[in-house]
């Protein structure tokens, strides 16, 4: 018998009919006490000419065998049979905001389970599971989560990128057909993030209805937005399988990754705040709540490790206010370049004749935590491990696999390879006082085979298992998912780590848009944002210290340099922005982030406001020449109603401080000049929300930070 079940939060409702199992409504919370089949009659669709003689629902299984002509949630067969199942609900069990719907096809002898769980923020997560109930094998070609959105949600926002240019925005209008994005790189990837947003046309940061989706999976995936010819629309997200990768014996099951989804009627900001709050409350597990400022030595010394010099670097780092000091690549035997050493996780005693302990002790004595780099899934052929175990590669026998960064991938599905890595990490973490691991993954998977069969899903699950075992054994050790920066970034790996290395590109101008792309789904405390040197190592561009420092402020801050070699002026600059980050860190890492709509695409404005709305900071970044001679107004609508705020420019470019002529303004706005003179500037919140504050014209590649404090 069919039921109407409602999962709800303060802002959002999800209303489901259990037979056939489908979503009837997903959107703004309804001020209705009871919803029944009688209410559902109001949205009965009838049957149009040119259709089948009965209306076909978009069920969770989205079955083609039912007469649904869209993309089915399940595709598979049993030796060419049982390929068009139709599922009938057997039970629907609701426990609070958690619902499990069990369905079955007795002819195909398949079971289909849908799990849905909602949280207090309006974030729902979905997972489908198929089980083979019959003798013999059932091959699963596809298994997806299919979720409907309203007929007016015809604008798509997706994310694409490449190494050093991740998470770029891609918008399109979808009136007919489908938008499909596939990742076959074997990891979450730089190229195609598993994120999707559908919404009303022209949705923006602050306005419009949007439905946001995230596939929590660190391997191959496919995301899709589809329009049927009858106007119905849906999003579909799934693990992408290689041929023969999933074959179920009787009684065996396979599941989709969890799909996280949120609805907002206040634009992308509302969606982001829901995801951020969900991550903070239900996914993140910090060993310590305060996120320590990093110094990573890679850009300072690369492979050239000398313990005395590294200790001197640590001393200078502590003087600048660094709280966690990290040794990167190059500490283990045979690792003097990119060509060798990976897999040989033994200390290079020529570089460290007295071991790691003297360096670790020196770092700890300076009051900092100690971290170290590993890349456990990878191996160089120029290594002792490969000489002893060439069969441990993730590969297809008989083929020459192309290198990437002169390395290959270990087959973690092989228990011997897996246990070897555990043994080496027990040595590293069990015998040294290590607080943090920077875990890299610097190549894509080509011919990812285990015993000749495709094994991306199995490799990904083995990686999760390795992360999980190490966190269970060493709960005090935090982990960064590095992966060349940005290539293993998703909610599932975040359950086993505490930080993402957002991009290998520390170029402040490029980072502005990369970090904005990250901000849609991730809170700032997990976004690794470092102040790089000048020139930038990846792009060789020069930026002012203020622009570099402010760009890194709104994440989990770190620095990349050799502080021994830097000038006093550079070290003072690093220290200035480390201190500012620490001052604002309680707000930045707990408040509600927002991005402001602005008429000039060369101006990015983002901020954070405290939960009680009494304190906010807003960063205005000018990427290139502004379109107009005057910038217009900064309007901040997220402050406390009927309140008065003290407004202060707490970081402004040097040329403004000096009042220099020859830039883009002859005279700066009065409020800013008053701020220079130390005068208290107070403004009503309604004025700030609707009338605004004049923005000075900023030079390209410069930024300013404004603070709002309720008085």
C-alpha atoms as one frame of an Amber mdcrd trajectory, in Angstrom:
protein
   0.000   0.000   0.000   1.296   3.448  -0.896   2.133   6.020   1.785   3.035
   9.716   1.681   6.164  10.310   3.775   7.601  13.685   4.628  11.234  14.355
   5.555  11.684  17.893   6.723  13.960  20.598   8.110  13.377  24.216   9.090
  13.901  25.360   5.506  13.224  22.335   3.281  10.692  19.561   2.680  11.146
  16.287   0.825   7.811  14.549   0.181   7.832  10.957  -1.090   5.208   8.483
  -2.279   6.309   4.961  -1.472   4.561   2.987  -4.274   5.676   3.606  -6.862
   8.634   5.038  -4.931   9.043   8.607  -6.155   9.659  12.160  -4.968   6.491
  14.264  -5.202   7.973  17.517  -3.918  11.391  18.816  -2.927  11.697  22.475
  -2.062  10.825  25.159   0.450   9.325  24.016   3.751   5.518  23.955   3.566
   3.379  25.319   6.393   1.113  22.272   6.273   0.669  19.871   9.164  -0.465
  16.739   7.319   0.074  15.662   3.702  -1.892  12.755   2.243  -2.791  11.026
  -1.012  -5.617  13.542  -1.321  -3.022  16.333  -1.554  -1.074  14.314  -4.106
  -4.143  14.296  -6.382  -3.523  18.015  -6.967  -0.362  17.167  -8.914  -1.726
  14.182 -10.825  -0.344  14.695 -14.316  -2.938  12.998 -16.434  -1.871  11.524
 -19.781  -0.940  13.539 -22.864  -1.521  12.396 -26.433   1.533  10.839 -27.972
   2.313   9.114 -24.674   1.770   5.692 -23.217  -1.784   5.202 -21.978  -0.773
   5.557 -18.347   1.426   8.151 -16.681   4.946   6.875 -15.932   6.600   8.140
 -12.724  10.263   8.988 -12.270  10.921   6.484  -9.501  14.169   6.134  -7.582
  15.007   3.201  -9.875  13.797   5.140 -12.971  13.033   1.835 -14.688  13.014
   1.607 -18.483  11.013  -1.608 -18.035   8.211   0.456 -16.491   7.942   2.556
 -19.649  10.217   5.364 -18.498  12.145   6.673 -21.516  14.834   8.557 -19.637
  18.152   7.269 -18.330  17.503   4.407 -15.890  19.099   4.267 -12.453  20.006
   0.596 -13.008  21.421  -1.041 -16.121  22.634  -4.614 -16.088  21.826  -8.177
 -17.074  22.086 -11.817 -16.103  23.765 -13.430 -19.139  21.665 -11.114 -21.378
  18.460 -11.691 -19.357  16.703  -9.753 -16.577  17.835  -6.448 -18.065  14.566
  -4.476 -17.686  13.428  -4.893 -14.063  10.352  -3.215 -12.580  10.459  -2.819
  -8.812   7.522  -3.004  -6.421   7.861  -1.520  -2.941   7.869  -4.143  -0.195
   8.433  -1.848   2.794   9.115   1.760   3.721  10.517   2.411   7.195  10.875
   5.949   8.513  12.900   6.653  11.632  13.044  10.364  12.322  14.477  11.971
   9.213  15.825   8.658   7.899  13.854   6.606   5.367  14.616   3.175   3.881
  12.490   1.931   0.967  12.900  -1.750   0.057  11.650  -2.863  -3.372  11.866
  -6.086  -5.352  11.339  -7.549  -8.821  10.384 -11.245  -8.326  10.804 -12.020
 -12.030  14.304 -10.594 -12.438  15.015 -11.659  -8.828  16.595  -8.371  -7.912
  16.153  -6.197  -4.819  16.464  -2.413  -4.932  16.923  -0.379  -1.758  16.833
   3.417  -1.459  18.184   5.117   1.665  17.473   8.776   2.383  18.664  10.744
   5.364  18.033  14.422   6.099  19.768  16.702   8.569  18.799  19.851  10.445
  20.371  22.046   7.732  18.174  20.794   4.890  20.897  18.592   3.380  19.609
  15.180   2.241  21.798  12.255   1.318  20.664   9.434  -0.968  22.037   5.981
  -1.758  20.703   3.105  -3.884  21.658  -0.559  -3.468  20.935  -3.469  -5.817
  21.088  -7.104  -4.654  21.138 -10.254  -6.775  18.582 -12.705  -5.305  19.001
 -15.477  -7.898  21.567 -18.141  -8.636  24.202 -17.128 -11.144  25.837 -13.795
 -11.847  24.209 -10.430 -12.406  26.444  -7.884 -14.175  25.838  -4.272 -13.183
  26.703  -1.808 -15.925  25.319   1.282 -14.199  23.814   2.150 -10.829  22.842
   5.761 -10.192  20.895   8.079  -7.924  18.155   9.825  -9.920  16.492  12.896
  -8.385  13.806  15.087  -9.987  13.803  18.892  -9.976  10.986  21.232 -11.092
  10.320  21.911 -14.757  11.607  25.494 -14.428  15.094  24.455 -13.217  16.699
  24.780 -16.625  20.035  26.418 -15.845  23.034  24.197 -15.068  26.201  25.073
 -13.162  28.988  22.511 -13.325  32.712  22.639 -12.617  35.669  21.820 -14.824
  39.407  22.404 -14.627  42.930  21.142 -15.041  46.028  20.881 -12.919  46.738
  24.339 -11.428  43.351  25.654 -12.627  40.751  23.615 -10.778  37.042  24.210
 -10.106  36.215  26.701 -12.847  32.531  27.479 -13.343  30.610  26.334 -16.413
  27.027  27.597 -16.921  24.534  26.640 -19.594  20.804  26.667 -20.275  19.293
  23.223 -20.745  16.027  23.312 -22.687  16.202  19.892 -24.371  18.341  16.779
 -24.128  21.021  16.216 -21.529  24.186  17.625 -20.049  26.610  14.844 -19.144
  30.030  15.093 -17.526  32.266  12.055 -17.031  35.462  11.537 -15.099  37.614
   8.520 -16.037  40.867   9.578 -14.350  40.645   7.103 -11.466  40.455   9.775
  -8.771  38.035  12.640  -8.097  40.143  14.590 -10.630  41.275  18.130 -11.418
  39.227  17.994 -14.565  35.625  17.313 -13.506  34.490  17.803  -9.923  31.477
  15.656  -8.892  29.370  18.759  -8.188  26.234  19.929  -9.990  23.781  22.791
  -9.483  20.401  23.135 -11.205  18.174  26.153 -10.770  15.853  28.814 -12.040
  17.347  30.810 -14.910  19.759  33.534 -13.788  20.194  32.207 -10.264  23.074
  34.002  -8.587  25.040  34.093  -5.361  22.273  35.900  -3.487  19.087  35.137
  -5.428  17.084  32.345  -7.009  16.068  28.766  -6.367  18.836  26.189  -6.705
  19.266  22.464  -6.123  22.869  21.487  -5.408  24.267  17.947  -5.729  27.533
  16.343  -4.672  28.647  12.758  -5.359  30.816  11.613  -2.453  33.240   9.423
  -4.358  36.987   9.532  -5.033  37.086   7.473  -8.236  35.457   7.534 -11.676
  32.038   9.129 -11.869  29.301  10.432 -14.144  26.917  13.325 -13.479  23.981
  14.192 -15.680  21.198  16.773 -15.968  18.373  15.659 -18.231  15.169  17.057
 -19.741  12.533  14.623 -20.946  10.360  15.563 -23.898   7.419  15.949 -21.502
   9.352  18.670 -19.645  10.316  16.722 -16.543  13.851  17.264 -15.346  16.213
  15.305 -13.176  19.766  15.094 -11.939  21.608  11.797 -11.962  24.914  11.002
 -10.238  26.816   7.730 -10.180  30.039   5.799  -9.898  31.241   5.137 -13.460
  32.141   1.474 -13.918  34.540  -0.012 -16.441  33.267  -3.139 -18.278  32.835
  -6.143 -16.004  33.837  -4.214 -12.912  30.702  -5.110 -10.923  29.467  -8.723
 -11.111  27.146  -9.873  -8.307  26.859 -13.467  -7.184  23.691 -14.630  -5.452
  23.163 -12.631  -2.270  25.774 -10.005  -3.169  25.016  -6.280  -3.333  26.551
  -3.105  -4.644  25.668   0.459  -3.739  26.002   3.901  -5.244  28.160   6.390
  -3.400  26.200   8.757  -1.186  24.744  11.694  -3.076  24.394  14.839  -0.954
  21.776  17.350  -2.071  20.467  20.699  -0.840  17.714  23.093  -1.896  17.965
  26.853  -1.429  15.645  29.717  -2.362  18.315  32.283  -1.454  20.732  31.510
  -4.250  24.079  29.790  -4.116  24.943  31.337  -0.750  22.067  29.523   0.931
  23.099  26.241  -0.680  26.741  26.688   0.349  25.864  27.482   3.939  23.774
  24.301   4.134  26.646  22.176   2.817  29.192  23.936   5.056  27.074  23.375
   8.159  26.490  19.726   7.251  30.224  19.131   6.804  31.021  20.817  10.113
  28.387  18.901  12.048  28.372  15.464  10.380  31.570  14.837   8.393  34.600
  16.598   9.862  36.522  15.037  12.729  39.248  17.405  13.912  41.795  16.242
  16.470  41.967  19.881  17.561  39.387  22.561  16.736  41.844  25.366  15.911
  43.340  24.909  12.465  47.101  25.533  12.813  48.932  27.719  10.297  51.244
  25.655   8.065  54.674  26.055   6.605  55.390  23.474   3.917  59.011  23.275
   2.808  58.450  22.034  -0.777  58.757  25.342  -2.619  61.645  26.274  -0.342
  63.986  23.276  -0.783  62.286  20.652  -3.054  64.394  17.453  -2.743  67.441
  19.102  -1.116  67.085  18.098   2.528  69.758  19.126   5.029  68.669  18.686
   8.678  70.603  21.720   9.965  69.049  23.948   7.322  65.572  22.505   7.914
  65.898  23.255  11.634  66.945  26.809  10.753  63.830  27.036   8.539  61.727
  25.890  11.492  63.238  28.577  13.721  62.375  31.314  11.232  58.928  29.777
  10.716  58.198  29.931  14.450  59.245  33.580  14.517  56.653  34.304  11.792
  53.885  32.627  13.801  53.724  29.260  12.011  52.061  26.519  14.065  52.650
  23.364  11.979  55.894  22.634  10.106  55.809  20.074   7.289  58.627  18.189
   5.573  57.574  17.416   2.020  58.889  15.023  -0.636  62.530  13.919  -0.515
  63.019  12.452   2.977  63.053   8.735   2.041  65.662   6.547   0.407  66.327
   7.037  -3.308  64.236  10.206  -3.529  66.492  12.849  -5.049  64.255  13.609
  -8.027  60.929  12.538  -9.574  62.408   9.394 -11.130  62.940   7.138  -8.128
  62.202   6.177  -4.556  58.424   5.984  -4.428  57.470   2.794  -2.614  60.676
   2.649  -0.570  59.293   4.196   2.616  62.564   3.995   4.570  64.499   7.011
   5.832  67.316   8.301   3.646  70.142   8.011   6.163  72.537   9.978   3.962
  70.266  13.020   4.274  69.235  12.267   7.865  72.218  10.438   9.440  70.771
  10.909  12.929  67.225  10.076  11.889  64.129  12.263  11.815  63.904  12.576
  15.592  66.352  15.523  16.028  64.404  17.558  13.454  61.051  16.620  15.004
  62.334  17.470  18.492  63.570  20.865  17.293  60.195  21.628  15.688  58.319
  20.585  18.843  60.650  22.610  21.074  59.737  25.665  19.007  56.065  25.072
  19.873  55.003  23.767  16.460  53.434  20.535  15.305  55.323  18.315  12.867
  54.013  16.953   9.576  55.436  14.823   6.770  54.618  13.979   3.133  53.778
  10.525   1.744  52.383   9.173  -1.520  51.441   5.672  -0.487  49.552   4.469
  -3.565  52.465   5.217  -5.913  55.677   3.515  -6.997  58.638   4.336  -9.223
  60.177   1.587 -11.305  63.505   2.898 -10.068  62.901   1.561  -6.557  63.777
  -1.502  -4.507  60.093  -2.262  -4.074  59.543  -2.541  -7.831  62.639  -4.691
  -8.227  61.225  -7.113  -5.631  57.519  -6.919  -6.560  56.883  -5.812 -10.164
  53.584  -7.713  -9.928  52.296  -5.245  -7.320  51.492  -2.662  -9.996  47.887
  -1.800 -10.793  48.114  -2.909 -14.419  47.047  -5.212 -17.215  49.696  -7.796
 -17.952  51.327  -7.638 -21.371  50.807  -3.905 -21.932  53.295  -1.072 -21.537
  51.559   1.473 -19.354  52.434   5.157 -19.888  54.121   6.959 -17.013  52.881
  10.108 -15.365  55.452  12.033 -13.348  57.636   8.928 -13.841  55.449   6.869
 -11.515  52.882   4.088 -11.451  50.156   2.940  -9.063  50.354   0.135  -6.520
  47.511  -2.376  -6.573  45.969  -1.858  -3.130  43.475  -4.651  -3.823  46.499
  -6.951  -3.494  46.641  -7.727   0.249  50.436  -8.049   0.221  50.889  -4.546
  -1.203  48.257  -3.166   1.182  49.863  -4.767   4.233  53.323  -3.565   3.185
  52.080   0.026   3.248  50.486  -0.492   6.653  53.746  -1.903   7.989  55.778
   1.063   6.716  53.271   3.572   8.110  53.351   1.775  11.469  57.101   2.425
  11.455  56.733   6.066  10.414  53.853   7.007  12.712  54.543   4.547  15.516
  58.200   5.499  16.019  58.022   9.254  15.402  56.052  12.090  16.995  54.125
  13.017  13.859  50.973  15.130  14.019  50.072  15.409  10.360  50.375  13.630
   7.015  50.303  15.334   3.649  48.996  12.428   1.507  49.608  12.838  -2.212
  48.295  11.048  -5.334  50.190  12.422  -8.323  49.025  10.331 -11.257  45.889
   9.186 -13.001  44.999   5.538 -13.389  45.657   3.924 -16.766  44.712   0.251
 -17.281  43.645  -0.044 -13.624  43.434  -3.811 -13.466  43.599  -6.351 -10.639
  44.168  -9.917 -11.872  43.127  -8.741 -15.324  39.779  -7.240 -14.290  38.857
  -3.553 -14.043  39.346  -2.413 -10.456  38.849   1.345 -10.011  36.018   0.858
  -7.505  37.980  -1.785  -5.605  41.123   0.387  -5.621  39.167   3.380  -4.320
  37.570   1.314  -1.555  40.981  -0.100  -0.600  42.316   3.444  -0.343  39.455
   4.364   1.975  40.275   1.307   4.068  43.940   2.330   4.303  42.990   5.857
   5.404  40.528   4.488   7.944  42.896   1.943   9.505  45.617   4.560   9.933
  43.196   7.017  11.520  41.979   4.306  13.897  45.535   3.380  14.891  46.802
   6.972  15.083  43.773   9.151  15.921  45.981  12.098  16.866  47.365  12.310
  13.304  45.520  14.593  10.905  45.601  13.953   7.157  45.575  16.285   4.181
  44.210  14.948   0.905  46.771  16.476  -1.441  46.653  14.685  -4.809  48.572
  17.253  -6.882  46.247  19.799  -5.342  42.537  19.463  -6.052  42.427  15.966
  -7.564  40.986  14.071  -4.581  38.418  16.493  -3.193  35.042  15.072  -2.158
  32.924  14.435   0.927  33.842  10.734   1.195  37.597  11.283   1.460  36.860
  14.174   3.829  35.365  11.661   6.285  38.915  10.297   6.580  40.912  13.533
   6.349  40.869  17.065   7.724  42.111  19.243   4.883  42.321  19.558   1.099
  45.306  20.921  -0.770  43.190  23.063  -3.067  45.670  23.471  -5.913  49.381
  23.179  -6.601  49.061  26.730  -7.923  49.817  29.378  -5.288  49.438  32.163
  -7.857  47.139  34.595  -6.015  45.278  35.709  -9.134  44.508  32.139 -10.236
  43.706  31.161  -6.658  40.909  33.732  -6.423  38.654  31.747  -8.774  39.921
  28.322  -7.709  39.038  29.069  -4.082  35.679  30.513  -5.100  34.921  27.217
  -6.872  35.844  25.349  -3.688  33.678  27.605  -1.539  30.412  26.420  -3.099
  30.634  23.034  -1.362  33.407  23.250   1.287  33.888  25.481   4.355  37.070
  27.574   4.586  38.684  25.559   7.386  39.290  22.610   5.016  40.503  24.710
   2.062  44.305  24.749   2.121  45.256  28.305   1.097  48.926  29.244   1.166
  50.813  32.471   0.679  53.380  31.730  -2.000  56.637  33.419  -2.817  57.393
  36.010  -5.459  57.536  35.141  -8.244  54.944  32.361  -8.063  56.609  28.990
  -8.637  53.994  27.720 -11.135  53.276  30.867 -13.180  56.287  33.139 -12.474
  53.942  36.097 -11.931  54.668  38.760  -9.304  52.008  40.075  -6.934  52.129
  42.466  -3.995  52.393  40.918  -0.580  48.991  42.314   0.392  47.274  40.600
  -2.546  49.001  37.286  -1.798  48.223  37.506   1.916  44.571  38.488   1.559
  43.952  35.803  -1.070  45.114  33.142   1.407  43.245  34.612   4.370  39.836
  32.941   3.874  40.979  29.315   4.051  43.182  27.109   6.199  46.229  29.325
   5.941  49.772  28.248   5.254  52.939  29.512   3.619  55.292  28.023   1.019
  58.877  29.228   1.182  62.316  28.857   2.658  62.167  31.556   5.346  65.946
  31.431   5.808  66.459  32.663   2.261  63.695  35.271   2.263  64.315  38.933
   2.975  63.323  40.549   6.263  60.632  42.437   4.359  59.100  39.207   2.988
  59.219  37.504   6.386  57.520  40.527   7.950  54.809  40.285   5.297  54.203
  36.616   6.030  54.095  37.348   9.763  51.599  40.193   9.218  49.049  38.022
   7.445  49.594  35.023   9.709  48.762  37.301  12.645  45.701  38.702  10.855
  44.499  35.198  10.017  44.865  34.118  13.644  42.939  37.216  14.779  40.049
  36.409  12.401  40.290  32.604  12.508  37.465  32.073  15.034  35.117  33.979
  12.706  36.435  32.587   9.407  36.215  28.953  10.533  32.794  29.055  12.203
  30.733  31.748  10.505  28.503  31.715   7.440  30.415  32.340   4.240  28.861
  34.358   1.430  29.699  35.680  -2.013  28.153  38.954  -3.197  26.669  39.490
  -6.640  28.495  42.276  -8.425  28.077  43.876 -11.819  31.775  43.666 -12.782
  33.172  40.166 -13.359  36.674  41.481 -12.639  35.650  42.189  -9.034  35.134
  39.289  -6.624  33.547  40.031  -3.249  33.247  37.413  -0.547  32.853  37.464
   3.200  32.035  35.660   6.417  29.488  36.688   9.035  29.278  35.253  12.542
  26.303  33.081  13.445  24.879  35.861  15.625  25.477  38.409  12.800  27.442
  40.720  15.111  30.770  40.439  13.291  31.677  40.168   9.615  34.584  40.663
   7.264  34.354  41.289   3.532  37.177  40.904   1.021  37.038  42.921  -2.192
  39.460  41.583  -4.814  40.092  43.427  -8.064  41.368  40.880 -10.588  41.734
  43.187 -13.588  40.851  46.710 -14.693  37.300  47.593 -13.618  34.689  48.222
 -16.289  33.807  51.700 -15.036  35.672  54.691 -13.623  33.742  54.347 -10.365
  33.212  51.060  -8.566  29.766  51.579  -7.075  28.596  50.385  -3.667  29.321
  47.498  -1.348  25.983  46.219   0.006  26.086  43.636   2.792  22.635  42.138
   3.469  23.693  39.497   6.011  24.121  41.720   9.082  21.849  41.913  12.126
  18.649  43.886  11.467  18.215  47.242  13.245  21.826  47.304  14.399  24.679
  49.773  14.125  28.099  48.665  12.924  31.542  50.100  13.242  33.166  49.870
   9.815  36.925  49.589   9.500  39.281  48.902   6.599  41.679  46.503   8.286
  43.872  45.730   5.281  44.281  48.022   2.307  46.890  48.252  -0.466  50.035
  50.226   0.291  49.327  52.739  -2.468  46.075  53.716  -0.733  47.769  54.068
   2.645  50.385  56.329   1.085  47.718  58.336  -0.725  49.761  58.042  -3.894
  48.608  59.764  -7.074  48.929  58.172 -10.485  46.714  55.181  -9.710  43.008
  54.946 -10.539  41.687  57.544  -8.058  42.553  61.178  -7.361  40.618  61.288
  -4.082  39.547  58.305  -2.036  36.006  58.064  -0.550  35.457  60.089   2.615
  34.715  57.088   4.838  38.032  55.567   3.849  39.927  58.791   4.518  38.243
  59.017   7.911  39.359  55.459   8.558  42.958  56.448   7.717  42.688  59.214
  10.331  41.542  56.761  12.995  37.979  58.080  13.197  35.242  55.652  14.218
  32.835  55.108  11.344  29.410  53.798  12.320  26.674  52.842   9.855  23.192
  51.340  10.326  22.748  47.779   9.087  19.816  48.684   6.814  21.962  51.371
   5.191  24.743  48.840   4.639  22.271  46.310   3.216  20.367  48.536   0.803
  22.274  51.796   0.250  25.806  50.600   0.774  29.344  51.778   1.231  31.348
  53.311  -1.624  34.096  51.025  -2.886  37.342  52.764  -3.833  38.673  52.029
  -7.292  41.347  49.394  -6.783  44.321  48.701  -9.008  44.265  45.361 -10.849
  45.507  42.466  -8.713  44.948  44.176  -5.408  42.461  43.705  -2.596  41.104
  45.259   0.582  39.514  43.781   3.697  36.702  45.532   5.563  35.469  44.606
   9.030  31.967  45.175  10.397  31.524  45.034  14.182  28.163  45.581  15.881
  28.268  48.361  18.492
